[in-house]
């Protein structure tokens, strides 16, 4: 089974930046889509951003548009999330996810087959 491992989380002040990475354990892993989700204490997991592995189309939640950028390195099966202008409400555990199925939406967590363990992002006031 393919494993996804996130890294790059940490503690930053409001207005700061972080860059998250997600690496797949198998270099032959070829998903159709990959995305980032986050979950804050007491809240449900929510969609943040997604990217088509082939075609370069990107999608963002309204709450992060203009501040976050999702990108990938196909050859290395690595996903990135550049987070700028961070706000305290961005505080959450961030998860990367991969979809191996064609069709469906990119936002619902149920559309994704593989998940990482998560990395904590904390934004102070």
C-alpha positions in Angstrom: 0.0 0.0 0.0 1.2 3.5 -0.8 2.0 5.8 2.1 1.9 9.6 2.0 4.0 11.5 4.4 3.5 15.2 5.1 6.2 17.6 6.5 6.8 21.3 6.9 4.3 22.2 9.6 5.1 24.3 12.5 4.3 27.4 14.5 4.2 30.8 12.8 2.9 34.3 13.6 -0.1 35.7 11.7 1.0 37.0 8.3 3.8 34.5 8.0 4.4 31.6 5.6 4.9 27.9 5.6 5.5 25.4 2.8 4.1 21.9 3.3 5.4 18.8 1.4 3.8 15.4 0.8 5.9 12.5 -0.5 4.6 9.2 -1.7 6.4 6.0 -0.6 6.4 4.5 -4.1 7.9 6.4 -7.1 5.6 4.4 -9.4 2.5 5.8 -7.8 0.5 7.7 -10.4 -2.7 9.3 -8.9 -5.2 11.2 -11.0 -5.6 14.0 -8.4 -3.9 15.1 -5.2 -5.2 17.5 -2.6 -4.7 19.1 0.8 -7.3 19.0 3.5 -7.2 20.3 7.1 -9.0 19.6 10.3 -9.2 21.9 13.3 -10.2 20.7 16.8 -13.9 20.1 17.0 -14.5 20.6 13.3 -14.9 18.3 10.3 -12.1 17.8 7.8 -12.4 20.4 5.1 -11.0 20.8 1.6 -8.2 23.2 1.0 -6.7 22.7 -2.5 -6.4 20.1 -5.2 -4.4 19.6 -8.4 -4.8 17.4 -11.4 -1.7 15.2 -11.7 -1.9 15.5 -15.4 -3.0 18.8 -16.9 -2.0 21.2 -14.1 -5.5 22.3 -13.2 -5.8 23.6 -9.6 -8.7 24.2 -7.3 -8.9 26.1 -4.0 -11.3 26.6 -1.2 -12.7 30.2 -1.0 -11.0 30.7 2.3 -7.5 30.2 1.0 -7.7 31.7 -2.5 -5.0 34.2 -3.2 -3.0 33.0 -0.2 -2.2 29.3 -0.8 -0.7 27.7 -3.8 -0.7 24.0 -4.6 1.9 22.5 -6.8 3.6 19.2 -7.6 6.6 17.4 -8.9 5.3 14.5 -10.9 8.6 12.8 -11.3 9.1 12.6 -7.6 5.5 12.0 -6.7 5.7 15.0 -4.3 2.9 17.5 -3.5 3.5 21.0 -2.1 1.3 23.6 -0.4 2.8 27.1 -0.2 0.9 29.0 2.5 1.3 32.8 2.7 -0.5 35.5 4.7 -1.4 32.9 7.3 -4.3 33.6 9.7 -5.1 32.1 13.1 -8.1 30.4 11.6 -5.7 28.5 9.4 -4.6 26.6 12.5 -5.3 22.9 11.9 -3.7 19.5 11.1 -3.1 19.5 7.4 -3.4 16.2 5.4 -2.4 15.4 1.9 -4.5 12.9 -0.1 -4.5 11.1 -3.4 -7.2 9.9 -5.7 -6.8 7.0 -8.1 -10.2 7.2 -9.6 -11.5 9.1 -12.6 -14.6 11.2 -12.1 -16.3 12.6 -9.0 -15.4 15.9 -7.4 -12.1 17.0 -5.9 -13.5 18.6 -2.7 -15.2 15.7 -0.9 -12.8 13.6 1.3 -14.7 10.5 0.1 -13.2 11.0 -3.4 -9.7 10.2 -2.1 -8.2 6.8 -1.6 -4.9 7.6 0.2 -4.2 9.8 3.2 -1.1 11.0 5.1 -0.8 11.2 8.8 -1.0 14.9 8.9 1.2 17.8 10.0 0.3 20.4 12.5 0.1 24.1 11.5 -0.4 26.6 14.2 -0.7 30.3 13.5 -0.5 32.6 16.5 -2.2 36.0 16.8 
